[in-house]
Amino acid sequence: MAKELDEMRRNNYQMLKDILLAASSGAVKTHIIYGSNINFKIFKDLAEYAKKRGLLVEIDGVFHITDKGREFCCRVIELEAMLREE
C-alpha cells in the first residue's frame, strides 16, 4: 500500500518551499535551517539552487525571498493541496 503524502519524506521542492517561507521576512542562515528543519548541507545546496534561479537573494548575510520565490511557494502549496484531495 502506498504511503499517504503526509507520511512521505519531503522532496527537494517541499524543502525548498520551506526554506523560502522561512526567509519570507528576511532571515540568517541559522534561522532558516532551524525554521525549515533541514541540515546545513541541504540548505547550502538548495539555497544555491534557489539563488541561481532567482527565487532567493542574499544581502549582507540575510536571505530574502523574491517575487518569483513567492510564486514558486504558492504553486508548490497548490500542488500539495491537489494531491491531498480525495
PDB file with SEQRES, HELIX, SHEET and CRYST1 records, atoms N, CA, C and O in Angstrom:
SEQRES   1 A   86  MET ALA LYS GLU LEU ASP GLU MET ARG ARG ASN ASN TYR          
SEQRES   2 A   86  GLN MET LEU LYS ASP ILE LEU LEU ALA ALA SER SER GLY          
SEQRES   3 A   86  ALA VAL LYS THR HIS ILE ILE TYR GLY SER ASN ILE ASN          
SEQRES   4 A   86  PHE LYS ILE PHE LYS ASP LEU ALA GLU TYR ALA LYS LYS          
SEQRES   5 A   86  ARG GLY LEU LEU VAL GLU ILE ASP GLY VAL PHE HIS ILE          
SEQRES   6 A   86  THR ASP LYS GLY ARG GLU PHE CYS CYS ARG VAL ILE GLU          
SEQRES   7 A   86  LEU GLU ALA MET LEU ARG GLU GLU                              
HELIX    1 AA1 LEU A    5  GLU A    7  5                                   3    
HELIX    2 AA2 ASN A   12  ALA A   22  1                                  11    
HELIX    3 AA3 LYS A   29  SER A   36  1                                   8    
HELIX    4 AA4 PHE A   40  LYS A   52  1                                  13    
HELIX    5 AA5 ASP A   67  ARG A   84  1                                  18    
SHEET    1 AA1 2 LEU A  56  ILE A  59  0                                        
SHEET    2 AA1 2 VAL A  62  ILE A  65 -1                                        
CRYST1    1.000    1.000    1.000  90.00  90.00  90.00 P 1           1          
ATOM      1  N   MET A   1       0.842  -1.176   0.000  1.00  0.00           N  
ATOM      2  CA  MET A   1       0.000   0.000   0.000  1.00  0.00           C  
ATOM      3  C   MET A   1       0.894   1.249   0.000  1.00  0.00           C  
ATOM      4  O   MET A   1       1.872   1.310   0.746  1.00  0.00           O  
ATOM      5  N   ALA A   2       0.568   2.219  -0.817  1.00  0.00           N  
ATOM      6  CA  ALA A   2       1.364   3.433  -0.911  1.00  0.00           C  
ATOM      7  C   ALA A   2       1.189   4.288   0.339  1.00  0.00           C  
ATOM      8  O   ALA A   2       0.108   4.342   0.926  1.00  0.00           O  
ATOM      9  N   LYS A   3       2.254   4.945   0.728  1.00  0.00           N  
ATOM     10  CA  LYS A   3       2.183   5.842   1.875  1.00  0.00           C  
ATOM     11  C   LYS A   3       1.372   7.070   1.514  1.00  0.00           C  
ATOM     12  O   LYS A   3       1.364   7.510   0.364  1.00  0.00           O  
ATOM     13  N   GLU A   4       0.700   7.611   2.494  1.00  0.00           N  
ATOM     14  CA  GLU A   4      -0.021   8.864   2.303  1.00  0.00           C  
ATOM     15  C   GLU A   4       1.002   9.981   2.145  1.00  0.00           C  
ATOM     16  O   GLU A   4       2.124   9.873   2.638  1.00  0.00           O  
ATOM     17  N   LEU A   5       0.616  11.053   1.457  1.00  0.00           N  
ATOM     18  CA  LEU A   5       1.511  12.179   1.230  1.00  0.00           C  
ATOM     19  C   LEU A   5       2.086  12.718   2.531  1.00  0.00           C  
ATOM     20  O   LEU A   5       3.268  13.056   2.600  1.00  0.00           O  
ATOM     21  N   ASP A   6       1.249  12.800   3.567  1.00  0.00           N  
ATOM     22  CA  ASP A   6       1.708  13.338   4.843  1.00  0.00           C  
ATOM     23  C   ASP A   6       2.745  12.440   5.515  1.00  0.00           C  
ATOM     24  O   ASP A   6       3.512  12.911   6.355  1.00  0.00           O  
ATOM     25  N   GLU A   7       2.780  11.166   5.159  1.00  0.00           N  
ATOM     26  CA  GLU A   7       3.704  10.222   5.778  1.00  0.00           C  
ATOM     27  C   GLU A   7       5.021  10.113   5.013  1.00  0.00           C  
ATOM     28  O   GLU A   7       5.982   9.531   5.516  1.00  0.00           O  
ATOM     29  N   MET A   8       5.072  10.659   3.824  1.00  0.00           N  
ATOM     30  CA  MET A   8       6.267  10.546   2.990  1.00  0.00           C  
ATOM     31  C   MET A   8       7.304  11.581   3.410  1.00  0.00           C  
ATOM     32  O   MET A   8       6.976  12.605   4.009  1.00  0.00           O  
ATOM     33  N   ARG A   9       8.549  11.293   3.087  1.00  0.00           N  
ATOM     34  CA  ARG A   9       9.602  12.272   3.308  1.00  0.00           C  
ATOM     35  C   ARG A   9       9.406  13.442   2.358  1.00  0.00           C  
ATOM     36  O   ARG A   9       8.809  13.294   1.291  1.00  0.00           O  
ATOM     37  N   ARG A  10       9.908  14.598   2.748  1.00  0.00           N  
ATOM     38  CA  ARG A  10       9.796  15.767   1.881  1.00  0.00           C  
ATOM     39  C   ARG A  10      10.728  15.620   0.682  1.00  0.00           C  
ATOM     40  O   ARG A  10      11.839  15.103   0.805  1.00  0.00           O  
ATOM     41  N   ASN A  11      10.269  16.075  -0.463  1.00  0.00           N  
ATOM     42  CA  ASN A  11      11.143  16.102  -1.628  1.00  0.00           C  
ATOM     43  C   ASN A  11      11.854  17.453  -1.686  1.00  0.00           C  
ATOM     44  O   ASN A  11      11.603  18.325  -0.855  1.00  0.00           O  
ATOM     45  N   ASN A  12      12.734  17.625  -2.661  1.00  0.00           N  
ATOM     46  CA  ASN A  12      13.512  18.861  -2.748  1.00  0.00           C  
ATOM     47  C   ASN A  12      12.634  20.093  -2.919  1.00  0.00           C  
ATOM     48  O   ASN A  12      12.942  21.150  -2.369  1.00  0.00           O  
ATOM     49  N   TYR A  13      11.543  19.973  -3.674  1.00  0.00           N  
ATOM     50  CA  TYR A  13      10.667  21.128  -3.868  1.00  0.00           C  
ATOM     51  C   TYR A  13       9.994  21.526  -2.555  1.00  0.00           C  
ATOM     52  O   TYR A  13       9.834  22.714  -2.275  1.00  0.00           O  
ATOM     53  N   GLN A  14       9.607  20.551  -1.764  1.00  0.00           N  
ATOM     54  CA  GLN A  14       8.982  20.855  -0.479  1.00  0.00           C  
ATOM     55  C   GLN A  14       9.988  21.479   0.482  1.00  0.00           C  
ATOM     56  O   GLN A  14       9.654  22.418   1.205  1.00  0.00           O  
ATOM     57  N   MET A  15      11.210  20.968   0.494  1.00  0.00           N  
ATOM     58  CA  MET A  15      12.237  21.558   1.352  1.00  0.00           C  
ATOM     59  C   MET A  15      12.587  22.967   0.877  1.00  0.00           C  
ATOM     60  O   MET A  15      12.795  23.862   1.697  1.00  0.00           O  
ATOM     61  N   LEU A  16      12.655  23.170  -0.435  1.00  0.00           N  
ATOM     62  CA  LEU A  16      12.931  24.498  -0.978  1.00  0.00           C  
ATOM     63  C   LEU A  16      11.817  25.463  -0.593  1.00  0.00           C  
ATOM     64  O   LEU A  16      12.089  26.606  -0.226  1.00  0.00           O  
ATOM     65  N   LYS A  17      10.575  25.019  -0.671  1.00  0.00           N  
ATOM     66  CA  LYS A  17       9.435  25.838  -0.250  1.00  0.00           C  
ATOM     67  C   LYS A  17       9.596  26.232   1.216  1.00  0.00           C  
ATOM     68  O   LYS A  17       9.368  27.389   1.569  1.00  0.00           O  
ATOM     69  N   ASP A  18       9.985  25.289   2.072  1.00  0.00           N  
ATOM     70  CA  ASP A  18      10.168  25.576   3.490  1.00  0.00           C  
ATOM     71  C   ASP A  18      11.288  26.591   3.719  1.00  0.00           C  
ATOM     72  O   ASP A  18      11.172  27.460   4.584  1.00  0.00           O  
ATOM     73  N   ILE A  19      12.368  26.483   2.949  1.00  0.00           N  
ATOM     74  CA  ILE A  19      13.469  27.454   3.039  1.00  0.00           C  
ATOM     75  C   ILE A  19      12.977  28.840   2.648  1.00  0.00           C  
ATOM     76  O   ILE A  19      13.235  29.820   3.347  1.00  0.00           O  
ATOM     77  N   LEU A  20      12.274  28.914   1.535  1.00  0.00           N  
ATOM     78  CA  LEU A  20      11.793  30.203   1.050  1.00  0.00           C  
ATOM     79  C   LEU A  20      10.808  30.830   2.036  1.00  0.00           C  
ATOM     80  O   LEU A  20      10.865  32.034   2.284  1.00  0.00           O  
ATOM     81  N   LEU A  21       9.921  30.039   2.589  1.00  0.00           N  
ATOM     82  CA  LEU A  21       8.964  30.571   3.565  1.00  0.00           C  
ATOM     83  C   LEU A  21       9.671  31.052   4.834  1.00  0.00           C  
ATOM     84  O   LEU A  21       9.267  32.049   5.432  1.00  0.00           O  
ATOM     85  N   ALA A  22      10.719  30.348   5.239  1.00  0.00           N  
ATOM     86  CA  ALA A  22      11.481  30.763   6.421  1.00  0.00           C  
ATOM     87  C   ALA A  22      12.209  32.083   6.164  1.00  0.00           C  
ATOM     88  O   ALA A  22      12.493  32.830   7.100  1.00  0.00           O  
ATOM     89  N   ALA A  23      12.511  32.369   4.895  1.00  0.00           N  
ATOM     90  CA  ALA A  23      13.211  33.605   4.527  1.00  0.00           C  
ATOM     91  C   ALA A  23      12.249  34.704   4.087  1.00  0.00           C  
ATOM     92  O   ALA A  23      12.685  35.740   3.587  1.00  0.00           O  
ATOM     93  N   SER A  24      10.957  34.493   4.265  1.00  0.00           N  
ATOM     94  CA  SER A  24       9.968  35.421   3.711  1.00  0.00           C  
ATOM     95  C   SER A  24      10.063  36.834   4.278  1.00  0.00           C  
ATOM     96  O   SER A  24       9.729  37.792   3.582  1.00  0.00           O  
ATOM     97  N   SER A  25      10.503  36.987   5.503  1.00  0.00           N  
ATOM     98  CA  SER A  25      10.665  38.337   6.053  1.00  0.00           C  
ATOM     99  C   SER A  25      12.134  38.646   6.335  1.00  0.00           C  
ATOM    100  O   SER A  25      12.454  39.534   7.124  1.00  0.00           O  
ATOM    101  N   GLY A  26      13.017  37.900   5.678  1.00  0.00           N  
ATOM    102  CA  GLY A  26      14.454  38.084   5.856  1.00  0.00           C  
ATOM    103  C   GLY A  26      14.940  37.258   7.025  1.00  0.00           C  
ATOM    104  O   GLY A  26      14.408  37.370   8.129  1.00  0.00           O  
ATOM    105  N   ALA A  27      15.935  36.437   6.800  1.00  0.00           N  
ATOM    106  CA  ALA A  27      16.449  35.576   7.870  1.00  0.00           C  
ATOM    107  C   ALA A  27      17.891  35.185   7.586  1.00  0.00           C  
ATOM    108  O   ALA A  27      18.304  35.087   6.431  1.00  0.00           O  
ATOM    109  N   VAL A  28      18.643  34.966   8.642  1.00  0.00           N  
ATOM    110  CA  VAL A  28      20.011  34.481   8.503  1.00  0.00           C  
ATOM    111  C   VAL A  28      19.971  32.956   8.351  1.00  0.00           C  
ATOM    112  O   VAL A  28      18.963  32.303   8.622  1.00  0.00           O  
ATOM    113  N   LYS A  29      21.081  32.435   7.918  1.00  0.00           N  
ATOM    114  CA  LYS A  29      21.203  31.005   7.619  1.00  0.00           C  
ATOM    115  C   LYS A  29      20.720  30.108   8.757  1.00  0.00           C  
ATOM    116  O   LYS A  29      19.961  29.167   8.524  1.00  0.00           O  
ATOM    117  N   THR A  30      21.151  30.390   9.977  1.00  0.00           N  
ATOM    118  CA  THR A  30      20.798  29.554  11.122  1.00  0.00           C  
ATOM    119  C   THR A  30      19.291  29.515  11.349  1.00  0.00           C  
ATOM    120  O   THR A  30      18.732  28.452  11.617  1.00  0.00           O  
ATOM    121  N   HIS A  31      18.636  30.660  11.244  1.00  0.00           N  
ATOM    122  CA  HIS A  31      17.186  30.704  11.454  1.00  0.00           C  
ATOM    123  C   HIS A  31      16.447  29.921  10.372  1.00  0.00           C  
ATOM    124  O   HIS A  31      15.439  29.270  10.647  1.00  0.00           O  
ATOM    125  N   ILE A  32      16.950  29.989   9.151  1.00  0.00           N  
ATOM    126  CA  ILE A  32      16.318  29.242   8.061  1.00  0.00           C  
ATOM    127  C   ILE A  32      16.485  27.743   8.277  1.00  0.00           C  
ATOM    128  O   ILE A  32      15.540  26.976   8.091  1.00  0.00           O  
ATOM    129  N   ILE A  33      17.677  27.331   8.667  1.00  0.00           N  
ATOM    130  CA  ILE A  33      17.941  25.909   8.893  1.00  0.00           C  
ATOM    131  C   ILE A  33      17.025  25.361   9.984  1.00  0.00           C  
ATOM    132  O   ILE A  33      16.428  24.297   9.816  1.00  0.00           O  
ATOM    133  N   TYR A  34      16.911  26.074  11.090  1.00  0.00           N  
ATOM    134  CA  TYR A  34      16.025  25.626  12.168  1.00  0.00           C  
ATOM    135  C   TYR A  34      14.560  25.735  11.764  1.00  0.00           C  
ATOM    136  O   TYR A  34      13.767  24.835  12.041  1.00  0.00           O  
ATOM    137  N   GLY A  35      14.202  26.835  11.112  1.00  0.00           N  
ATOM    138  CA  GLY A  35      12.809  27.060  10.733  1.00  0.00           C  
ATOM    139  C   GLY A  35      12.284  26.077   9.706  1.00  0.00           C  
ATOM    140  O   GLY A  35      11.099  25.741   9.704  1.00  0.00           O  
ATOM    141  N   SER A  36      13.173  25.614   8.825  1.00  0.00           N  
ATOM    142  CA  SER A  36      12.740  24.683   7.788  1.00  0.00           C  
ATOM    143  C   SER A  36      13.083  23.231   8.124  1.00  0.00           C  
ATOM    144  O   SER A  36      12.782  22.323   7.349  1.00  0.00           O  
ATOM    145  N   ASN A  37      13.711  23.018   9.279  1.00  0.00           N  
ATOM    146  CA  ASN A  37      14.026  21.679   9.771  1.00  0.00           C  
ATOM    147  C   ASN A  37      14.845  20.863   8.771  1.00  0.00           C  
ATOM    148  O   ASN A  37      14.480  19.746   8.402  1.00  0.00           O  
ATOM    149  N   ILE A  38      15.961  21.453   8.345  1.00  0.00           N  
ATOM    150  CA  ILE A  38      16.885  20.772   7.430  1.00  0.00           C  
ATOM    151  C   ILE A  38      18.303  20.891   7.972  1.00  0.00           C  
ATOM    152  O   ILE A  38      18.554  21.661   8.899  1.00  0.00           O  
ATOM    153  N   ASN A  39      19.223  20.136   7.399  1.00  0.00           N  
ATOM    154  CA  ASN A  39      20.609  20.254   7.829  1.00  0.00           C  
ATOM    155  C   ASN A  39      21.364  21.261   6.954  1.00  0.00           C  
ATOM    156  O   ASN A  39      20.851  21.727   5.936  1.00  0.00           O  
ATOM    157  N   PHE A  40      22.582  21.584   7.370  1.00  0.00           N  
ATOM    158  CA  PHE A  40      23.352  22.620   6.689  1.00  0.00           C  
ATOM    159  C   PHE A  40      23.665  22.264   5.239  1.00  0.00           C  
ATOM    160  O   PHE A  40      23.578  23.123   4.362  1.00  0.00           O  
ATOM    161  N   LYS A  41      24.026  21.017   4.977  1.00  0.00           N  
ATOM    162  CA  LYS A  41      24.371  20.626   3.606  1.00  0.00           C  
ATOM    163  C   LYS A  41      23.181  20.798   2.668  1.00  0.00           C  
ATOM    164  O   LYS A  41      23.331  21.331   1.568  1.00  0.00           O  
ATOM    165  N   ILE A  42      22.013  20.357   3.089  1.00  0.00           N  
ATOM    166  CA  ILE A  42      20.814  20.516   2.258  1.00  0.00           C  
ATOM    167  C   ILE A  42      20.524  21.992   2.048  1.00  0.00           C  
ATOM    168  O   ILE A  42      20.196  22.412   0.938  1.00  0.00           O  
ATOM    169  N   PHE A  43      20.646  22.787   3.121  1.00  0.00           N  
ATOM    170  CA  PHE A  43      20.422  24.227   2.985  1.00  0.00           C  
ATOM    171  C   PHE A  43      21.382  24.828   1.965  1.00  0.00           C  
ATOM    172  O   PHE A  43      20.973  25.579   1.080  1.00  0.00           O  
ATOM    173  N   LYS A  44      22.642  24.493   2.096  1.00  0.00           N  
ATOM    174  CA  LYS A  44      23.662  25.048   1.201  1.00  0.00           C  
ATOM    175  C   LYS A  44      23.328  24.730  -0.257  1.00  0.00           C  
ATOM    176  O   LYS A  44      23.360  25.619  -1.108  1.00  0.00           O  
ATOM    177  N   ASP A  45      23.012  23.481  -0.544  1.00  0.00           N  
ATOM    178  CA  ASP A  45      22.706  23.066  -1.916  1.00  0.00           C  
ATOM    179  C   ASP A  45      21.434  23.724  -2.446  1.00  0.00           C  
ATOM    180  O   ASP A  45      21.420  24.243  -3.562  1.00  0.00           O  
ATOM    181  N   LEU A  46      20.366  23.704  -1.647  1.00  0.00           N  
ATOM    182  CA  LEU A  46      19.094  24.258  -2.110  1.00  0.00           C  
ATOM    183  C   LEU A  46      19.122  25.780  -2.167  1.00  0.00           C  
ATOM    184  O   LEU A  46      18.485  26.367  -3.042  1.00  0.00           O  
ATOM    185  N   ALA A  47      19.840  26.432  -1.260  1.00  0.00           N  
ATOM    186  CA  ALA A  47      19.942  27.896  -1.301  1.00  0.00           C  
ATOM    187  C   ALA A  47      20.704  28.327  -2.556  1.00  0.00           C  
ATOM    188  O   ALA A  47      20.337  29.311  -3.197  1.00  0.00           O  
ATOM    189  N   GLU A  48      21.740  27.606  -2.900  1.00  0.00           N  
ATOM    190  CA  GLU A  48      22.492  27.923  -4.126  1.00  0.00           C  
ATOM    191  C   GLU A  48      21.603  27.736  -5.354  1.00  0.00           C  
ATOM    192  O   GLU A  48      21.606  28.572  -6.258  1.00  0.00           O  
ATOM    193  N   TYR A  49      20.858  26.661  -5.387  1.00  0.00           N  
ATOM    194  CA  TYR A  49      19.914  26.383  -6.469  1.00  0.00           C  
ATOM    195  C   TYR A  49      18.892  27.524  -6.573  1.00  0.00           C  
ATOM    196  O   TYR A  49      18.614  28.020  -7.665  1.00  0.00           O  
ATOM    197  N   ALA A  50      18.342  27.928  -5.430  1.00  0.00           N  
ATOM    198  CA  ALA A  50      17.326  28.988  -5.409  1.00  0.00           C  
ATOM    199  C   ALA A  50      17.902  30.332  -5.844  1.00  0.00           C  
ATOM    200  O   ALA A  50      17.242  31.088  -6.557  1.00  0.00           O  
ATOM    201  N   LYS A  51      19.114  30.629  -5.424  1.00  0.00           N  
ATOM    202  CA  LYS A  51      19.734  31.901  -5.818  1.00  0.00           C  
ATOM    203  C   LYS A  51      19.995  31.941  -7.314  1.00  0.00           C  
ATOM    204  O   LYS A  51      19.770  32.970  -7.951  1.00  0.00           O  
ATOM    205  N   LYS A  52      20.465  30.840  -7.883  1.00  0.00           N  
ATOM    206  CA  LYS A  52      20.746  30.790  -9.318  1.00  0.00           C  
ATOM    207  C   LYS A  52      19.486  30.971 -10.153  1.00  0.00           C  
ATOM    208  O   LYS A  52      19.552  31.465 -11.279  1.00  0.00           O  
ATOM    209  N   ARG A  53      18.346  30.577  -9.611  1.00  0.00           N  
ATOM    210  CA  ARG A  53      17.085  30.653 -10.348  1.00  0.00           C  
ATOM    211  C   ARG A  53      16.238  31.860  -9.970  1.00  0.00           C  
ATOM    212  O   ARG A  53      15.100  31.992 -10.422  1.00  0.00           O  
ATOM    213  N   GLY A  54      16.792  32.740  -9.142  1.00  0.00           N  
ATOM    214  CA  GLY A  54      16.103  33.970  -8.797  1.00  0.00           C  
ATOM    215  C   GLY A  54      14.969  33.827  -7.808  1.00  0.00           C  
ATOM    216  O   GLY A  54      14.074  34.672  -7.763  1.00  0.00           O  
ATOM    217  N   LEU A  55      14.991  32.769  -7.015  1.00  0.00           N  
ATOM    218  CA  LEU A  55      13.958  32.551  -6.009  1.00  0.00           C  
ATOM    219  C   LEU A  55      14.337  33.151  -4.659  1.00  0.00           C  
ATOM    220  O   LEU A  55      13.473  33.438  -3.830  1.00  0.00           O  
ATOM    221  N   LEU A  56      15.629  33.336  -4.451  1.00  0.00           N  
ATOM    222  CA  LEU A  56      16.166  33.761  -3.161  1.00  0.00           C  
ATOM    223  C   LEU A  56      17.354  34.679  -3.419  1.00  0.00           C  
ATOM    224  O   LEU A  56      18.140  34.442  -4.337  1.00  0.00           O  
ATOM    225  N   VAL A  57      17.484  35.727  -2.608  1.00  0.00           N  
ATOM    226  CA  VAL A  57      18.665  36.595  -2.685  1.00  0.00           C  
ATOM    227  C   VAL A  57      19.288  36.682  -1.299  1.00  0.00           C  
ATOM    228  O   VAL A  57      18.605  36.553  -0.283  1.00  0.00           O  
ATOM    229  N   GLU A  58      20.591  36.901  -1.279  1.00  0.00           N  
ATOM    230  CA  GLU A  58      21.317  37.073  -0.024  1.00  0.00           C  
ATOM    231  C   GLU A  58      21.937  38.463  -0.028  1.00  0.00           C  
ATOM    232  O   GLU A  58      22.709  38.807  -0.923  1.00  0.00           O  
ATOM    233  N   ILE A  59      21.593  39.254   0.979  1.00  0.00           N  
ATOM    234  CA  ILE A  59      22.126  40.608   1.108  1.00  0.00           C  
ATOM    235  C   ILE A  59      22.744  40.741   2.488  1.00  0.00           C  
ATOM    236  O   ILE A  59      22.043  40.683   3.498  1.00  0.00           O  
ATOM    237  N   ASP A  60      24.054  40.917   2.528  1.00  0.00           N  
ATOM    238  CA  ASP A  60      24.796  41.058   3.789  1.00  0.00           C  
ATOM    239  C   ASP A  60      24.505  39.926   4.769  1.00  0.00           C  
ATOM    240  O   ASP A  60      24.327  40.169   5.963  1.00  0.00           O  
ATOM    241  N   GLY A  61      24.457  38.700   4.274  1.00  0.00           N  
ATOM    242  CA  GLY A  61      24.254  37.530   5.117  1.00  0.00           C  
ATOM    243  C   GLY A  61      22.809  37.255   5.491  1.00  0.00           C  
ATOM    244  O   GLY A  61      22.523  36.308   6.224  1.00  0.00           O  
ATOM    245  N   VAL A  62      21.899  38.076   4.993  1.00  0.00           N  
ATOM    246  CA  VAL A  62      20.471  37.885   5.267  1.00  0.00           C  
ATOM    247  C   VAL A  62      19.798  37.436   3.976  1.00  0.00           C  
ATOM    248  O   VAL A  62      19.976  38.054   2.927  1.00  0.00           O  
ATOM    249  N   PHE A  63      19.029  36.361   4.060  1.00  0.00           N  
ATOM    250  CA  PHE A  63      18.352  35.801   2.896  1.00  0.00           C  
ATOM    251  C   PHE A  63      16.940  36.360   2.811  1.00  0.00           C  
ATOM    252  O   PHE A  63      16.249  36.502   3.820  1.00  0.00           O  
ATOM    253  N   HIS A  64      16.523  36.676   1.575  1.00  0.00           N  
ATOM    254  CA  HIS A  64      15.194  37.221   1.315  1.00  0.00           C  
ATOM    255  C   HIS A  64      14.575  36.472   0.142  1.00  0.00           C  
ATOM    256  O   HIS A  64      15.251  36.160  -0.838  1.00  0.00           O  
ATOM    257  N   ILE A  65      13.286  36.189   0.256  1.00  0.00           N  
ATOM    258  CA  ILE A  65      12.559  35.561  -0.837  1.00  0.00           C  
ATOM    259  C   ILE A  65      12.249  36.626  -1.891  1.00  0.00           C  
ATOM    260  O   ILE A  65      12.001  37.783  -1.553  1.00  0.00           O  
ATOM    261  N   THR A  66      12.264  36.238  -3.151  1.00  0.00           N  
ATOM    262  CA  THR A  66      11.917  37.152  -4.242  1.00  0.00           C  
ATOM    263  C   THR A  66      10.455  36.938  -4.634  1.00  0.00           C  
ATOM    264  O   THR A  66       9.800  36.017  -4.145  1.00  0.00           O  
ATOM    265  N   ASP A  67       9.960  37.788  -5.511  1.00  0.00           N  
ATOM    266  CA  ASP A  67       8.588  37.601  -6.013  1.00  0.00           C  
ATOM    267  C   ASP A  67       8.462  36.257  -6.727  1.00  0.00           C  
ATOM    268  O   ASP A  67       7.453  35.564  -6.599  1.00  0.00           O  
ATOM    269  N   LYS A  68       9.498  35.903  -7.477  1.00  0.00           N  
ATOM    270  CA  LYS A  68       9.493  34.608  -8.161  1.00  0.00           C  
ATOM    271  C   LYS A  68       9.478  33.468  -7.135  1.00  0.00           C  
ATOM    272  O   LYS A  68       8.833  32.443  -7.356  1.00  0.00           O  
ATOM    273  N   GLY A  69      10.176  33.642  -6.031  1.00  0.00           N  
ATOM    274  CA  GLY A  69      10.182  32.652  -4.959  1.00  0.00           C  
ATOM    275  C   GLY A  69       8.814  32.516  -4.312  1.00  0.00           C  
ATOM    276  O   GLY A  69       8.387  31.410  -3.981  1.00  0.00           O  
ATOM    277  N   ARG A  70       8.123  33.645  -4.130  1.00  0.00           N  
ATOM    278  CA  ARG A  70       6.764  33.598  -3.573  1.00  0.00           C  
ATOM    279  C   ARG A  70       5.826  32.834  -4.510  1.00  0.00           C  
ATOM    280  O   ARG A  70       5.002  32.037  -4.062  1.00  0.00           O  
ATOM    281  N   GLU A  71       5.960  33.083  -5.811  1.00  0.00           N  
ATOM    282  CA  GLU A  71       5.136  32.375  -6.797  1.00  0.00           C  
ATOM    283  C   GLU A  71       5.423  30.871  -6.748  1.00  0.00           C  
ATOM    284  O   GLU A  71       4.501  30.057  -6.814  1.00  0.00           O  
ATOM    285  N   PHE A  72       6.700  30.510  -6.634  1.00  0.00           N  
ATOM    286  CA  PHE A  72       7.085  29.100  -6.523  1.00  0.00           C  
ATOM    287  C   PHE A  72       6.405  28.455  -5.317  1.00  0.00           C  
ATOM    288  O   PHE A  72       5.850  27.362  -5.427  1.00  0.00           O  
ATOM    289  N   CYS A  73       6.448  29.136  -4.156  1.00  0.00           N  
ATOM    290  CA  CYS A  73       5.830  28.605  -2.943  1.00  0.00           C  
ATOM    291  C   CYS A  73       4.337  28.400  -3.134  1.00  0.00           C  
ATOM    292  O   CYS A  73       3.794  27.369  -2.738  1.00  0.00           O  
ATOM    293  N   CYS A  74       3.677  29.369  -3.732  1.00  0.00           N  
ATOM    294  CA  CYS A  74       2.234  29.255  -3.967  1.00  0.00           C  
ATOM    295  C   CYS A  74       1.913  28.037  -4.818  1.00  0.00           C  
ATOM    296  O   CYS A  74       0.961  27.308  -4.538  1.00  0.00           O  
ATOM    297  N   ARG A  75       2.702  27.820  -5.847  1.00  0.00           N  
ATOM    298  CA  ARG A  75       2.439  26.681  -6.732  1.00  0.00           C  
ATOM    299  C   ARG A  75       2.698  25.348  -6.050  1.00  0.00           C  
ATOM    300  O   ARG A  75       1.949  24.393  -6.256  1.00  0.00           O  
ATOM    301  N   VAL A  76       3.746  25.269  -5.242  1.00  0.00           N  
ATOM    302  CA  VAL A  76       4.012  24.023  -4.515  1.00  0.00           C  
ATOM    303  C   VAL A  76       2.883  23.752  -3.528  1.00  0.00           C  
ATOM    304  O   VAL A  76       2.434  22.614  -3.396  1.00  0.00           O  
ATOM    305  N   ILE A  77       2.424  24.785  -2.837  1.00  0.00           N  
ATOM    306  CA  ILE A  77       1.326  24.629  -1.885  1.00  0.00           C  
ATOM    307  C   ILE A  77       0.062  24.169  -2.610  1.00  0.00           C  
ATOM    308  O   ILE A  77      -0.660  23.309  -2.105  1.00  0.00           O  
ATOM    309  N   GLU A  78      -0.212  24.730  -3.788  1.00  0.00           N  
ATOM    310  CA  GLU A  78      -1.365  24.304  -4.583  1.00  0.00           C  
ATOM    311  C   GLU A  78      -1.256  22.837  -4.980  1.00  0.00           C  
ATOM    312  O   GLU A  78      -2.238  22.099  -4.902  1.00  0.00           O  
ATOM    313  N   LEU A  79      -0.077  22.412  -5.404  1.00  0.00           N  
ATOM    314  CA  LEU A  79       0.129  21.012  -5.776  1.00  0.00           C  
ATOM    315  C   LEU A  79      -0.059  20.085  -4.579  1.00  0.00           C  
ATOM    316  O   LEU A  79      -0.667  19.022  -4.701  1.00  0.00           O  
ATOM    317  N   GLU A  80       0.460  20.487  -3.431  1.00  0.00           N  
ATOM    318  CA  GLU A  80       0.293  19.670  -2.227  1.00  0.00           C  
ATOM    319  C   GLU A  80      -1.189  19.532  -1.884  1.00  0.00           C  
ATOM    320  O   GLU A  80      -1.643  18.447  -1.520  1.00  0.00           O  
ATOM    321  N   ALA A  81      -1.942  20.622  -1.998  1.00  0.00           N  
ATOM    322  CA  ALA A  81      -3.381  20.591  -1.718  1.00  0.00           C  
ATOM    323  C   ALA A  81      -4.105  19.696  -2.717  1.00  0.00           C  
ATOM    324  O   ALA A  81      -5.001  18.941  -2.340  1.00  0.00           O  
ATOM    325  N   MET A  82      -3.726  19.777  -3.976  1.00  0.00           N  
ATOM    326  CA  MET A  82      -4.342  18.954  -5.013  1.00  0.00           C  
ATOM    327  C   MET A  82      -4.113  17.465  -4.733  1.00  0.00           C  
ATOM    328  O   MET A  82      -5.014  16.650  -4.934  1.00  0.00           O  
ATOM    329  N   LEU A  83      -2.940  17.120  -4.281  1.00  0.00           N  
ATOM    330  CA  LEU A  83      -2.612  15.721  -4.006  1.00  0.00           C  
ATOM    331  C   LEU A  83      -3.321  15.200  -2.760  1.00  0.00           C  
ATOM    332  O   LEU A  83      -3.503  13.992  -2.607  1.00  0.00           O  
ATOM    333  N   ARG A  84      -3.720  16.102  -1.875  1.00  0.00           N  
ATOM    334  CA  ARG A  84      -4.437  15.690  -0.667  1.00  0.00           C  
ATOM    335  C   ARG A  84      -5.925  15.459  -0.928  1.00  0.00           C  
ATOM    336  O   ARG A  84      -6.595  14.774  -0.155  1.00  0.00           O  
ATOM    337  N   GLU A  85      -6.440  16.033  -2.018  1.00  0.00           N  
ATOM    338  CA  GLU A  85      -7.864  15.914  -2.325  1.00  0.00           C  
ATOM    339  C   GLU A  85      -8.217  14.455  -2.623  1.00  0.00           C  
ATOM    340  O   GLU A  85      -7.424  13.699  -3.183  1.00  0.00           O  
ATOM    341  N   GLU A  86      -9.404  14.103  -2.237  1.00  0.00           N  
ATOM    342  CA  GLU A  86      -9.852  12.725  -2.491  1.00  0.00           C  
ATOM    343  C   GLU A  86     -10.891  12.701  -3.566  1.00  0.00           C  
ATOM    344  O   GLU A  86     -11.389  11.633  -3.920  1.00  0.00           O  
TER     345      GLU A  86                                                      
END                                                                             
